[in-house]
């Protein structure tokens, strides 16, 4: 989708009748990639961010589980009369 990529594809379209993309067209493309050291830094950064997100997801799931248990306990306590919810219902 980059301008460079589109220019490369446009250069391969000869005669105005070739609409497809062949294997040779793909083989002839120039692909720029950062140096290995930069790629490694990018991977390390993405790994660390992924680990943070994984930890956050686990925390949210734990909180959801806790709230579900709390809701069940609260409903049980209200149904069995262990707590009086009539006053709260009037508000």
GUMIMI-469040 format. One record per atom (N, C-alpha, C): residue in one letter; x, y, z; atom name; residue number from 1. Coordinates in nm, 2 decimals, decimal comma. Layout:
SITE aa     xx     yy     zz at   i
SITE  A      X      Y      Z CA NUM
...
END
This chain:
SITE aa     xx     yy     zz at   i
SITE  X   0,08  -0,12   0,00  N   1
SITE  X   0,00   0,00   0,00 CA   1
SITE  X   0,09   0,13   0,00  C   1
SITE  X   0,22   0,11   0,02  N   2
SITE  X   0,30   0,23   0,03 CA   2
SITE  X   0,32   0,29  -0,12  C   2
SITE  X   0,36   0,41  -0,12  N   3
SITE  X   0,39   0,47  -0,26 CA   3
SITE  X   0,49   0,39  -0,33  C   3
SITE  X   0,60   0,35  -0,26  N   4
SITE  X   0,71   0,27  -0,32 CA   4
SITE  X   0,65   0,14  -0,37  C   4
SITE  X   0,57   0,07  -0,29  N   5
SITE  X   0,52  -0,06  -0,34 CA   5
SITE  X   0,43  -0,04  -0,46  C   5
SITE  X   0,34   0,06  -0,45  N   6
SITE  X   0,25   0,09  -0,57 CA   6
SITE  X   0,33   0,12  -0,69  C   6
SITE  X   0,44   0,19  -0,68  N   7
SITE  X   0,52   0,23  -0,79 CA   7
SITE  X   0,59   0,10  -0,85  C   7
SITE  X   0,63   0,01  -0,76  N   8
SITE  X   0,69  -0,11  -0,81 CA   8
SITE  X   0,59  -0,20  -0,89  C   8
SITE  X   0,47  -0,21  -0,83  N   9
SITE  X   0,36  -0,28  -0,90 CA   9
SITE  X   0,32  -0,22  -1,03  C   9
SITE  X   0,31  -0,09  -1,03  N  10
SITE  X   0,28  -0,02  -1,16 CA  10
SITE  X   0,38  -0,04  -1,27  C  10
SITE  X   0,51  -0,04  -1,23  N  11
SITE  X   0,61  -0,07  -1,32 CA  11
SITE  X   0,60  -0,20  -1,39  C  11
SITE  X   0,55  -0,30  -1,32  N  12
SITE  X   0,53  -0,44  -1,37 CA  12
SITE  X   0,41  -0,45  -1,46  C  12
SITE  X   0,32  -0,36  -1,45  N  13
SITE  X   0,20  -0,37  -1,54 CA  13
SITE  X   0,23  -0,31  -1,67  C  13
SITE  X   0,26  -0,40  -1,76  N  14
SITE  X   0,30  -0,35  -1,90 CA  14
SITE  X   0,19  -0,38  -2,00  C  14
SITE  X   0,18  -0,29  -2,09  N  15
SITE  X   0,08  -0,31  -2,20 CA  15
SITE  X  -0,07  -0,28  -2,16  C  15
SITE  X  -0,09  -0,25  -2,04  N  16
SITE  X  -0,23  -0,22  -1,99 CA  16
SITE  X  -0,32  -0,34  -1,98  C  16
SITE  X  -0,28  -0,46  -2,02  N  17
SITE  X  -0,37  -0,57  -2,01 CA  17
SITE  X  -0,33  -0,67  -1,90  C  17
SITE  X  -0,23  -0,65  -1,83  N  18
SITE  X  -0,18  -0,74  -1,72 CA  18
SITE  X  -0,24  -0,68  -1,59  C  18
SITE  X  -0,34  -0,75  -1,54  N  19
SITE  X  -0,40  -0,71  -1,41 CA  19
SITE  X  -0,36  -0,79  -1,30  C  19
SITE  X  -0,31  -0,91  -1,32  N  20
SITE  X  -0,28  -1,00  -1,21 CA  20
SITE  X  -0,14  -0,98  -1,15  C  20
SITE  X  -0,12  -1,05  -1,05  N  21
SITE  X   0,01  -1,05  -0,98 CA  21
SITE  X   0,07  -1,19  -0,99  C  21
SITE  X   0,18  -1,20  -1,06  N  22
SITE  X   0,24  -1,33  -1,07 CA  22
SITE  X   0,36  -1,35  -0,98  C  22
SITE  X   0,40  -1,48  -0,97  N  23
SITE  X   0,51  -1,51  -0,88 CA  23
SITE  X   0,64  -1,43  -0,91  C  23
SITE  X   0,67  -1,41  -1,04  N  24
SITE  X   0,78  -1,34  -1,08 CA  24
SITE  X   0,77  -1,19  -1,04  C  24
SITE  X   0,65  -1,14  -1,04  N  25
SITE  X   0,63  -1,00  -1,00 CA  25
SITE  X   0,67  -0,99  -0,85  C  25
SITE  X   0,62  -1,08  -0,77  N  26
SITE  X   0,65  -1,08  -0,62 CA  26
SITE  X   0,80  -1,10  -0,60  C  26
SITE  X   0,86  -1,19  -0,68  N  27
SITE  X   1,01  -1,21  -0,66 CA  27
SITE  X   1,09  -1,09  -0,69  C  27
SITE  X   1,04  -1,00  -0,78  N  28
SITE  X   1,12  -0,89  -0,82 CA  28
SITE  X   1,10  -0,77  -0,73  C  28
SITE  X   1,01  -0,77  -0,63  N  29
SITE  X   0,99  -0,66  -0,55 CA  29
SITE  X   1,11  -0,63  -0,45  C  29
SITE  X   1,13  -0,51  -0,43  N  30
SITE  X   1,23  -0,47  -0,33 CA  30
SITE  X   1,16  -0,45  -0,20  C  30
SITE  X   1,22  -0,52  -0,10  N  31
SITE  X   1,16  -0,51   0,04 CA  31
SITE  X   1,26  -0,45   0,13  C  31
SITE  X   1,22  -0,34   0,20  N  32
SITE  X   1,32  -0,28   0,29 CA  32
SITE  X   1,29  -0,33   0,43  C  32
SITE  X   1,39  -0,37   0,50  N  33
SITE  X   1,38  -0,42   0,64 CA  33
SITE  X   1,48  -0,35   0,72  C  33
SITE  X   1,45  -0,32   0,85  N  34
SITE  X   1,55  -0,25   0,94 CA  34
SITE  X   1,66  -0,35   0,97  C  34
SITE  X   1,77  -0,30   1,02  N  35
SITE  X   1,88  -0,39   1,06 CA  35
SITE  X   1,84  -0,49   1,16  C  35
SITE  X   1,90  -0,60   1,17  N  36
SITE  X   1,87  -0,71   1,27 CA  36
SITE  X   1,86  -0,65   1,41  C  36
SITE  X   1,96  -0,57   1,45  N  37
SITE  X   1,96  -0,51   1,58 CA  37
SITE  X   1,83  -0,43   1,61  C  37
SITE  X   1,78  -0,36   1,52  N  38
SITE  X   1,66  -0,28   1,53 CA  38
SITE  X   1,54  -0,38   1,54  C  38
SITE  X   1,54  -0,48   1,45  N  39
SITE  X   1,43  -0,58   1,45 CA  39
SITE  X   1,43  -0,65   1,59  C  39
SITE  X   1,54  -0,68   1,65  N  40
SITE  X   1,55  -0,74   1,78 CA  40
SITE  X   1,49  -0,65   1,89  C  40
SITE  X   1,52  -0,52   1,88  N  41
SITE  X   1,47  -0,42   1,97 CA  41
SITE  X   1,32  -0,41   1,96  C  41
SITE  X   1,27  -0,41   1,84  N  42
SITE  X   1,12  -0,41   1,81 CA  42
SITE  X   1,06  -0,53   1,87  C  42
SITE  X   1,12  -0,65   1,85  N  43
SITE  X   1,06  -0,77   1,90 CA  43
SITE  X   1,06  -0,77   2,06  C  43
SITE  X   1,17  -0,72   2,12  N  44
SITE  X   1,18  -0,72   2,26 CA  44
SITE  X   1,07  -0,62   2,32  C  44
SITE  X   1,05  -0,51   2,25  N  45
SITE  X   0,95  -0,41   2,29 CA  45
SITE  X   0,81  -0,47   2,28  C  45
SITE  X   0,78  -0,54   2,17  N  46
SITE  X   0,65  -0,60   2,15 CA  46
SITE  X   0,63  -0,71   2,25  C  46
SITE  X   0,73  -0,79   2,28  N  47
SITE  X   0,72  -0,90   2,38 CA  47
SITE  X   0,68  -0,84   2,52  C  47
SITE  X   0,75  -0,73   2,55  N  48
SITE  X   0,73  -0,67   2,69 CA  48
SITE  X   0,59  -0,61   2,69  C  48
SITE  X   0,54  -0,55   2,58  N  49
SITE  X   0,40  -0,49   2,58 CA  49
SITE  X   0,30  -0,61   2,59  C  49
SITE  X   0,33  -0,71   2,51  N  50
SITE  X   0,24  -0,83   2,52 CA  50
SITE  X   0,23  -0,89   2,65  C  50
SITE  X   0,34  -0,90   2,72  N  51
SITE  X   0,34  -0,95   2,86 CA  51
SITE  X   0,26  -0,86   2,95  C  51
SITE  X   0,27  -0,73   2,94  N  52
SITE  X   0,19  -0,64   3,02 CA  52
SITE  X   0,04  -0,66   2,99  C  52
SITE  X   0,01  -0,67   2,87  N  53
SITE  X  -0,13  -0,69   2,83 CA  53
SITE  X  -0,18  -0,83   2,88  C  53
SITE  X  -0,10  -0,93   2,88  N  54
SITE  X  -0,14  -1,06   2,93 CA  54
SITE  X  -0,17  -1,05   3,08  C  54
SITE  X  -0,08  -0,98   3,15  N  55
SITE  X  -0,10  -0,97   3,29 CA  55
SITE  X  -0,22  -0,89   3,32  C  55
SITE  X  -0,25  -0,78   3,25  N  56
SITE  X  -0,37  -0,70   3,26 CA  56
SITE  X  -0,50  -0,79   3,24  C  56
SITE  X  -0,50  -0,87   3,14  N  57
SITE  X  -0,61  -0,95   3,11 CA  57
SITE  X  -0,63  -1,05   3,22  C  57
SITE  X  -0,53  -1,11   3,27  N  58
SITE  X  -0,54  -1,20   3,39 CA  58
SITE  X  -0,60  -1,13   3,51  C  58
SITE  X  -0,56  -1,01   3,53  N  59
SITE  X  -0,61  -0,93   3,65 CA  59
SITE  X  -0,76  -0,90   3,63  C  59
SITE  X  -0,80  -0,86   3,51  N  60
SITE  X  -0,94  -0,84   3,48 CA  60
SITE  X  -1,02  -0,96   3,50  C  60
SITE  X  -0,97  -1,07   3,45  N  61
SITE  X  -1,05  -1,20   3,46 CA  61
SITE  X  -1,06  -1,24   3,61  C  61
SITE  X  -0,96  -1,22   3,69  N  62
SITE  X  -0,96  -1,25   3,83 CA  62
SITE  X  -1,07  -1,16   3,90  C  62
SITE  X  -1,07  -1,03   3,86  N  63
SITE  X  -1,17  -0,94   3,92 CA  63
SITE  X  -1,31  -0,98   3,88  C  63
SITE  X  -1,33  -1,02   3,76  N  64
SITE  X  -1,46  -1,06   3,71 CA  64
SITE  X  -1,50  -1,19   3,79  C  64
SITE  X  -1,41  -1,28   3,81  N  65
SITE  X  -1,45  -1,40   3,88 CA  65
SITE  X  -1,48  -1,37   4,03  C  65
SITE  X  -1,41  -1,28   4,09  N  66
SITE  X  -1,43  -1,23   4,23 CA  66
SITE  X  -1,57  -1,17   4,23  C  66
SITE  X  -1,60  -1,08   4,14  N  67
SITE  X  -1,73  -1,01   4,14 CA  67
SITE  X  -1,85  -1,11   4,12  C  67
SITE  X  -1,83  -1,21   4,04  N  68
SITE  X  -1,93  -1,31   4,02 CA  68
SITE  X  -1,96  -1,39   4,15  C  68
SITE  X  -1,85  -1,42   4,22  N  69
SITE  X  -1,87  -1,49   4,35 CA  69
SITE  X  -1,93  -1,40   4,45  C  69
SITE  X  -1,89  -1,28   4,45  N  70
SITE  X  -1,95  -1,18   4,55 CA  70
SITE  X  -2,10  -1,16   4,52  C  70
SITE  X  -2,14  -1,15   4,39  N  71
SITE  X  -2,28  -1,14   4,35 CA  71
SITE  X  -2,36  -1,26   4,40  C  71
SITE  X  -2,31  -1,38   4,37  N  72
SITE  X  -2,38  -1,50   4,42 CA  72
SITE  X  -2,39  -1,50   4,57  C  72
SITE  X  -2,29  -1,46   4,64  N  73
SITE  X  -2,30  -1,46   4,79 CA  73
SITE  X  -2,40  -1,36   4,83  C  73
SITE  X  -2,40  -1,24   4,77  N  74
SITE  X  -2,49  -1,14   4,80 CA  74
SITE  X  -2,64  -1,18   4,78  C  74
SITE  X  -2,66  -1,24   4,66  N  75
SITE  X  -2,80  -1,29   4,63 CA  75
SITE  X  -2,84  -1,40   4,73  C  75
SITE  X  -2,75  -1,49   4,76  N  76
SITE  X  -2,78  -1,59   4,86 CA  76
SITE  X  -2,81  -1,53   5,00  C  76
SITE  X  -2,73  -1,44   5,04  N  77
SITE  X  -2,76  -1,37   5,17 CA  77
SITE  X  -2,89  -1,30   5,17  C  77
SITE  X  -2,93  -1,24   5,06  N  78
SITE  X  -3,05  -1,16   5,05 CA  78
SITE  X  -3,17  -1,26   5,05  C  78
SITE  X  -3,16  -1,37   4,98  N  79
SITE  X  -3,27  -1,47   4,97 CA  79
SITE  X  -3,29  -1,54   5,10  C  79
SITE  X  -3,18  -1,57   5,17  N  80
SITE  X  -3,20  -1,64   5,30 CA  80
SITE  X  -3,22  -1,55   5,41  C  80
SITE  X  -3,23  -1,42   5,39  N  81
SITE  X  -3,26  -1,33   5,50 CA  81
SITE  X  -3,14  -1,29   5,59  C  81
SITE  X  -3,02  -1,33   5,55  N  82
SITE  X  -2,91  -1,29   5,63 CA  82
SITE  X  -2,88  -1,14   5,62  C  82
SITE  X  -2,92  -1,08   5,52  N  83
SITE  X  -2,91  -0,93   5,51 CA  83
SITE  X  -3,05  -0,88   5,47  C  83
SITE  X  -3,07  -0,76   5,52  N  84
SITE  X  -3,20  -0,69   5,49 CA  84
SITE  X  -3,18  -0,59   5,38  C  84
SITE  X  -3,25  -0,62   5,26  N  85
SITE  X  -3,23  -0,53   5,15 CA  85
SITE  X  -3,35  -0,45   5,12  C  85
SITE  X  -3,45  -0,45   5,21  N  86
SITE  X  -3,57  -0,37   5,19 CA  86
SITE  X  -3,55  -0,22   5,19  C  86
SITE  X  -3,46  -0,17   5,28  N  87
SITE  X  -3,43  -0,03   5,29 CA  87
SITE  X  -3,36   0,02   5,16  C  87
SITE  X  -3,27  -0,06   5,11  N  88
SITE  X  -3,20  -0,03   4,99 CA  88
SITE  X  -3,29  -0,03   4,87  C  88
SITE  X  -3,39  -0,11   4,87  N  89
SITE  X  -3,49  -0,12   4,76 CA  89
SITE  X  -3,58   0,00   4,76  C  89
SITE  X  -3,60   0,07   4,87  N  90
SITE  X  -3,68   0,19   4,88 CA  90
SITE  X  -3,62   0,31   4,82  C  90
SITE  X  -3,49   0,32   4,81  N  91
SITE  X  -3,41   0,43   4,76 CA  91
SITE  X  -3,43   0,46   4,61  C  91
END
